[in-house]
């Protein structure tokens, strides 16, 4: 009996098309998040362009994308944008560094010592509920409006999520890990460095990423209110002179730099968690 054509076609090898289709699927599978997120900003850009071209909004209120791009290029070529960006980055790195150090120390202390947590956590909880702007008037009286004010407020913004995530990460380490370490007769330092900290690393690093986001937001807020340099100052200065193209260009730089900083921390997280899996 002859084989049906459909069955014969199904039995033929498909090696000629499978690799290309597989590579195509793999590429779009790896970058699915990017492709899914792309239509929305492109749609906003298209709407912005159409609104500017048809005059739906006055150019004094919403400059065209071409005007903003030209202003961005002018600011970059003149060095004004890079100078203010460098000042903002230095401020956020200093404040973030102080916040990371303080947050890790405080979180580890609360996570490892229930007695310390009982004494400190209520005050820390109340301290964390006061936003950055709430501390601004008091600190202006104590330290003035120089760089110390900005570093302290940025450090405070970063410290809170780092301390909370570190404390929660250590507290939520599974008890069976500790029991196994005790069976193996680990010393206290071995227990900390080979069990507690590796197990708590994912939430701790999430706290570091949240801390950077809060620090970057605090930087912009502080520069908006108490600075004569930086990206936040560029936004205020542009608004005061009704140069909305400068404002939008500076806001775009703030968003892009903040996103890139978070992506750098995400890549470091992959490396750290890979080391944790290989060594734990």
Buried (B, 14 or more C-beta within 10 A) or exposed (E): EEEEEEEEEEEEEEEEEEEEEEEEEEEEEEEEEEEEEEEEEEEEEEEBEEEBEEEEEEEEEBBBBEBBBBBBEBBBEEEEBEEBBEBBBEBBBBBBBBBBBBBBBBBBBBBBEEEBBEEBBEEBEEEBEEEBEEBBEEBEEEBEBEBEBBBBBBBBBBBBBBBBBBBBBBBEBEEEBBEEBEEEEBEEEEBBEBBBBBBBBBBBBBBBBBBBBBBBBBBBBBBBBBBEBBBBBBBBBBBEEEBBBBBBBBBEBBEEBBEEBBEEBEEEBEEBBEEBEEEE
